[in-house]
Structure formats: C-alpha cells, structure tokens
Amino acid sequence: MATVEGSLWLEYSFLKAIYLAAEVTMKFGAISNSWRNQLDDTSLGDLIARAQDQGARHVELRQTCLADGESGTGDDWRPNLETLAEVVVRFPSLSFDLAVALPCLTSDIDPKGGLFQSQLEAARLVGGDSPHLRTVDPATTDEPWEAPAAVSEEVRRIVPLVQEAARQGVTFSMENSGQPLRSMGLLVQEARSQMTDSAGQYLGLCPDPTNQLRRHPDSNPLDELAALPADFIKIVHFKQARDGVALESVEDGDLDCRAMVRILQGKAYDGAAIMEIPSSDGVFDNLAASFAYLEG
C-alpha cells in the first residue's frame, strides 16, 4: 500500500516536471564551429549525432565549418546542397539554420547576386518550414549607434537584402558582434520603418550578450536584452567568459546566463538558444554541461 509520503513525492515530481516543461520552452542547440577540432577526421553528420545525443534540439550550421557541405571562401563561397540535404534528412527531429559571415552593414551586397542567392537557397534547404539565415558582419565599428542618423547607411544596405529574404520566406537575423544590443535594436527599428510590416517581420537579431561585454565592458547587455521587443529576437547565442577570457562551457562567469534564460522566458521566447562554446577535445561534454547548467 502506498504511503502518504510516497504519494506526495510522486505528486511533487509530476508537478515539478510540468513546471520545468513550461519554463524551459526554448530549444537548446549547438553550432558547427564548436567542432573545428573534430571536422578533419569526423563527418559533419556524425558530429551532429553526438550533439543530439547530448540533448541538442537545434543545430546552427556555420559557414567555414560545414566540411563537404561547402566550397570556396569569401564571395566565392557556395553551399553543397546535395551534402547539406543528406545531413538534414538524417535528423528529422532536429531543426537547423544557416549562419554566414556577411559584411552586410559595411559593404553593399547585391541581393540578386550569386553569393546572397546561394545563402538563401541553402537556408531554405536546411530550414524546412522555418528557413533562417543568421548573419554576422565581421567588420567592426568605432562607436555605438545611439541615434537614427547614425545607422542611415547600414539601413540602406540591409533593407534590399531583407526584402529579398522576405520574398523567399527566409528570416534574416544579425548577430551583435561589435555593437551593443540597444544599437542593433535601433538598426532593426529603422530598417523596418522603411519596409512593409510583413517584410519587416523577417528582420531581427541574434543577441549575444557576452559579445557585448567583451567590446563594451561598462554596459549592461541583459538590461538591453530585456528592453528589446520580443519579435526582434530571432535566435540567441549563449557563451561565457571570466575576466574577459572565454570559457569552454556555459557556467558562472562575467554574464549571468541563468538571468538571460529568465529574460527570454519572460518574453515567451521559444526559438533556438545556441551554445557557442569553443572547439576542444571535450566539446561534447562541455555542451552537455552547458545544457545542464542553464536547465538548473
């Protein structure tokens, strides 16, 4: 016969499971540049399988770390669509996005050109019903953008790209590699103001608060993340540093990553949350530890 204590414990465990399922709605995932050390002797598909075994539900396929899934560099980069299709078909329970280095804020990119069209095509292939092209401009800027006039050239450059992406049904997001989140939010706001509402919804951000701390150590990226409109956030990156030095997993450090989770939950964010951890021999243990830390 079941004891009262036993029944209460079962009820507590059941309610806790429901609570955790409600709280952790975002899809924790991995990024392929975390596997640079392994790509020379292990296929991309097998590395994705190892990430899935550790609990990843999403994988960001990063240009330069796709093995046989790409060729060329710079403007000559092209995806190998057949190889990428084989990878995606192998993992029907995972979702994917394509991440590229695209100097879209500092250079004029032809929206109809071969490079951008190939990126959109690959994003549609790997993204299925929710294609997503995550970009980062590797060039740096000197000062944070604080007023609309400061982003006029950047807006002029990205609006045609977003309009083309929207025409093909592809979300276009930008990582804050050098600018603070408030400045990137200003850029999205100004760019959306020059597009139709339907096209503008395809433009958003990939917030990475740790990136901001490295470039702007006196800022408060979590406050700026909290201030972003929810629909600006298309995908997020988690990483950690201590005293500015990158750590191999997401844990305690310069940024309160658990507070970041709470902020995203408060916005009902249910998209991908990527662990952008450094490549190392123990990267998959570090990935599992990162998931466990944030879930804790």
C-alpha positions as CSV (number, residue, x, y, z in Angstrom):
1,M,0.0,0.0,0.0
2,A,1.4,3.4,-0.9
3,T,2.4,5.7,1.9
4,V,1.2,9.3,2.2
5,E,4.9,10.4,1.9
6,G,5.2,8.3,-1.3
7,S,2.1,9.8,-2.8
8,L,3.2,13.3,-2.0
9,W,6.6,12.7,-3.6
10,L,5.0,11.4,-6.8
11,E,2.7,14.4,-6.9
12,Y,5.7,16.7,-6.3
13,S,7.7,15.0,-9.1
14,F,4.8,15.2,-11.5
15,L,4.2,18.9,-10.8
16,K,7.9,19.7,-11.0
17,A,8.1,18.1,-14.4
18,I,5.2,20.2,-15.6
19,Y,6.8,23.3,-14.2
20,L,10.1,22.6,-15.9
21,A,8.5,21.8,-19.2
22,A,6.6,25.1,-19.0
23,E,9.7,27.1,-18.0
24,V,12.2,25.7,-20.5
25,T,10.5,26.3,-23.8
26,M,13.4,27.4,-25.9
27,K,15.3,24.9,-28.0
28,F,18.8,24.4,-26.7
29,G,21.3,23.7,-29.5
30,A,24.8,23.7,-30.8
31,I,26.8,25.4,-33.6
32,S,29.1,23.6,-36.0
33,N,32.1,25.9,-35.4
34,S,32.3,24.3,-32.0
35,W,33.6,21.2,-33.8
36,R,36.6,22.6,-35.8
37,N,38.9,20.2,-33.9
38,Q,36.8,17.2,-35.0
39,L,35.9,18.1,-38.6
40,D,39.2,16.8,-40.0
41,D,38.5,13.2,-39.1
42,T,34.8,13.0,-38.3
43,S,31.9,13.7,-40.7
44,L,29.5,16.6,-40.0
45,G,26.6,14.2,-39.7
46,D,28.3,12.2,-37.1
47,L,29.2,15.3,-35.1
48,I,25.6,16.4,-35.2
49,A,24.5,13.0,-34.0
50,R,26.8,13.4,-31.0
51,A,25.3,16.8,-30.2
52,Q,21.9,15.3,-30.4
53,D,22.9,12.6,-28.0
54,Q,23.8,15.3,-25.5
55,G,20.4,16.9,-25.8
56,A,20.7,19.4,-28.7
57,R,17.4,20.1,-30.4
58,H,18.7,22.6,-32.9
59,V,22.0,22.9,-34.8
60,E,23.3,26.1,-36.4
61,L,25.3,25.2,-39.5
62,R,28.1,27.8,-39.6
63,Q,29.8,28.7,-42.8
64,T,33.5,27.6,-42.8
65,C,32.5,24.6,-40.6
66,L,30.4,22.5,-42.9
67,A,33.1,20.1,-44.2
68,D,31.9,18.7,-47.6
69,G,28.8,20.9,-47.3
70,E,30.6,23.9,-48.7
71,S,33.3,25.1,-51.0
72,G,35.2,28.3,-51.7
73,T,35.7,31.4,-49.5
74,G,34.6,35.0,-49.4
75,D,32.5,36.0,-52.4
76,D,33.3,32.6,-54.0
77,W,31.7,30.6,-51.1
78,R,29.0,28.2,-52.2
79,P,27.0,25.6,-50.3
80,N,27.0,22.0,-51.5
81,L,23.2,21.5,-51.4
82,E,23.3,17.7,-52.0
83,T,25.5,17.2,-49.0
84,L,23.5,19.5,-46.8
85,A,20.3,17.8,-47.8
86,E,21.7,14.5,-46.8
87,V,22.6,15.9,-43.4
88,V,19.2,17.4,-42.7
89,V,17.3,14.3,-43.9
90,R,19.3,12.2,-41.4
91,F,18.0,14.2,-38.4
92,P,14.2,14.7,-38.8
93,S,13.7,15.6,-35.2
94,L,16.3,18.5,-35.3
95,S,15.8,22.0,-36.6
96,F,18.6,23.9,-38.4
97,D,19.6,27.4,-39.5
98,L,22.4,28.6,-41.7
99,A,24.9,31.1,-40.3
100,V,27.2,33.1,-42.5
101,A,29.8,35.9,-42.3
102,L,28.3,38.6,-44.5
103,P,29.6,42.2,-44.4
104,C,26.1,43.5,-44.9
105,L,26.5,46.5,-42.6
106,T,29.8,47.8,-44.0
107,S,29.5,46.7,-47.7
108,D,27.0,46.9,-50.5
109,I,25.8,43.3,-51.1
110,D,23.9,42.5,-54.3
111,P,20.6,40.9,-53.2
112,K,20.3,39.2,-56.6
113,G,24.0,38.2,-56.7
114,G,25.3,34.7,-56.6
115,L,26.6,34.8,-53.1
116,F,23.5,36.0,-51.4
117,Q,21.2,33.9,-53.5
118,S,23.2,30.8,-52.7
119,Q,23.0,31.6,-49.0
120,L,19.2,32.0,-49.2
121,E,18.9,28.7,-51.1
122,A,20.9,26.9,-48.5
123,A,18.9,28.5,-45.7
124,R,15.7,27.3,-47.3
125,L,17.1,23.8,-47.7
126,V,18.2,23.3,-44.2
127,G,15.5,25.4,-42.5
128,G,12.5,23.5,-43.9
129,D,9.3,25.3,-42.9
130,S,11.2,28.0,-40.9
131,P,14.2,29.0,-43.1
132,H,16.6,31.3,-41.3
133,L,19.8,33.0,-42.4
134,R,21.8,34.2,-39.4
135,T,24.4,36.8,-40.4
136,V,27.4,38.5,-38.8
137,D,29.4,41.3,-40.2
138,P,33.0,40.6,-39.3
139,A,34.0,44.3,-39.7
140,T,34.0,46.4,-36.6
141,T,32.7,49.9,-36.0
142,D,34.2,52.6,-33.7
143,E,31.3,53.9,-31.6
144,P,27.9,52.6,-30.6
145,W,25.0,53.8,-32.7
146,E,22.7,56.0,-30.5
147,A,20.5,57.9,-33.0
148,P,18.7,57.1,-36.2
149,A,21.1,59.2,-38.2
150,A,24.0,57.0,-37.1
151,V,22.5,53.9,-38.9
152,S,21.3,55.5,-42.1
153,E,24.0,53.8,-44.3
154,E,23.6,50.5,-42.6
155,V,19.8,50.7,-43.1
156,R,20.3,51.5,-46.8
157,R,22.5,48.4,-47.2
158,I,20.3,45.8,-45.4
159,V,16.8,46.8,-46.5
160,P,17.2,45.3,-50.0
161,L,18.7,42.1,-48.6
162,V,15.9,41.7,-46.1
163,Q,13.3,42.4,-48.7
164,E,14.8,39.7,-50.9
165,A,15.0,37.3,-48.0
166,A,11.3,38.0,-47.1
167,R,10.3,37.4,-50.7
168,Q,11.7,33.9,-50.4
169,G,10.3,33.4,-46.9
170,V,13.7,33.5,-45.1
171,T,14.2,35.1,-41.7
172,F,17.2,37.4,-41.8
173,S,18.9,37.9,-38.4
174,M,22.1,39.8,-37.4
175,E,24.4,39.0,-34.5
176,N,25.7,41.8,-32.4
177,S,29.4,41.2,-33.0
178,G,30.6,44.7,-32.2
179,Q,27.6,46.9,-31.4
180,P,25.6,46.8,-28.2
181,L,22.1,45.3,-28.3
182,R,20.5,48.7,-28.0
183,S,22.2,49.9,-31.1
184,M,21.3,46.7,-33.1
185,G,17.7,47.2,-31.9
186,L,17.8,50.8,-33.3
187,L,19.0,49.4,-36.6
188,V,16.2,46.9,-36.8
189,Q,13.7,49.5,-35.9
190,E,14.9,52.0,-38.5
191,A,15.2,49.3,-41.2
192,R,11.7,48.0,-40.5
193,S,10.3,51.5,-40.8
194,Q,11.3,51.5,-44.5
195,M,9.6,48.2,-45.3
196,T,6.1,46.8,-45.3
197,D,5.1,45.3,-42.0
198,S,5.0,41.8,-43.5
199,A,8.6,42.1,-44.9
200,G,9.9,43.8,-41.7
201,Q,8.9,40.9,-39.6
202,Y,11.5,38.8,-41.3
203,L,14.3,41.0,-39.9
204,G,15.6,40.6,-36.4
205,L,18.6,39.9,-34.2
206,C,20.7,37.1,-32.8
207,P,21.5,38.6,-29.4
208,D,24.9,37.6,-27.9
209,P,25.3,39.5,-24.6
210,T,28.8,38.1,-23.9
211,N,29.9,39.6,-27.2
212,Q,28.7,43.0,-25.9
213,L,30.6,42.6,-22.6
214,R,33.8,42.0,-24.5
215,R,33.5,45.2,-26.6
216,H,31.6,47.3,-24.1
217,P,32.5,46.1,-20.6
218,D,30.8,49.0,-18.9
219,S,27.4,48.3,-20.5
220,N,24.6,46.1,-19.2
221,P,23.7,43.7,-22.0
222,L,21.0,41.9,-20.0
223,D,19.1,45.1,-19.4
224,E,19.4,45.9,-23.1
225,L,18.2,42.4,-24.0
226,A,15.2,42.8,-21.7
227,A,14.4,46.1,-23.5
228,L,14.3,44.5,-26.9
229,P,10.8,43.9,-28.4
230,A,10.1,40.2,-28.3
231,D,9.7,39.9,-32.1
232,F,13.2,41.4,-32.7
233,I,14.7,38.2,-31.2
234,K,15.0,35.5,-33.8
235,I,17.7,33.3,-32.3
236,V,20.1,33.7,-29.4
237,H,23.7,32.8,-28.5
238,F,24.9,31.7,-25.1
239,K,28.6,31.8,-24.3
240,Q,30.6,32.6,-21.2
241,A,33.8,34.4,-20.2
242,R,35.6,35.0,-16.9
243,D,37.6,38.2,-16.6
244,G,37.2,38.5,-20.4
245,V,38.7,35.1,-21.1
246,A,36.4,32.6,-23.0
247,L,35.3,29.6,-21.1
248,E,34.8,26.1,-22.6
249,S,31.2,25.8,-21.3
250,V,28.3,28.0,-20.2
251,E,28.7,28.3,-16.5
252,D,29.2,31.1,-13.9
253,G,31.2,34.0,-15.2
254,D,31.1,37.5,-16.4
255,L,27.5,37.2,-17.6
256,D,24.6,35.9,-15.6
257,C,23.4,33.3,-18.2
258,R,20.6,32.0,-16.0
259,A,19.2,35.5,-15.7
260,M,19.4,35.6,-19.5
261,V,17.2,32.5,-19.7
262,R,14.7,34.1,-17.3
263,I,14.6,37.3,-19.5
264,L,13.9,35.2,-22.6
265,Q,11.3,33.1,-20.8
266,G,9.6,36.4,-19.7
267,K,9.3,37.3,-23.4
268,A,7.9,33.8,-24.2
269,Y,10.8,33.1,-26.4
270,D,10.6,29.6,-27.8
271,G,13.2,29.7,-30.5
272,A,16.7,28.2,-30.7
273,A,19.3,29.0,-28.0
274,I,22.7,28.1,-29.3
275,M,25.7,27.2,-27.1
276,E,28.5,28.9,-29.0
277,I,31.3,27.2,-27.0
278,P,34.9,26.9,-28.1
279,S,36.1,23.9,-30.0
280,S,38.1,21.5,-27.8
281,D,38.6,17.8,-27.4
282,G,35.9,17.7,-24.7
283,V,33.4,19.9,-26.6
284,F,30.5,17.4,-26.3
285,D,30.9,17.0,-22.5
286,N,31.1,20.8,-22.3
287,L,27.9,21.0,-24.4
288,A,26.0,18.7,-22.1
289,A,27.3,20.6,-19.1
290,S,26.1,23.9,-20.6
291,F,22.6,22.5,-21.1
292,A,22.5,21.2,-17.6
293,Y,23.7,24.5,-16.1
294,L,21.0,26.5,-17.9
295,E,18.3,24.0,-17.1
296,G,19.4,24.1,-13.5
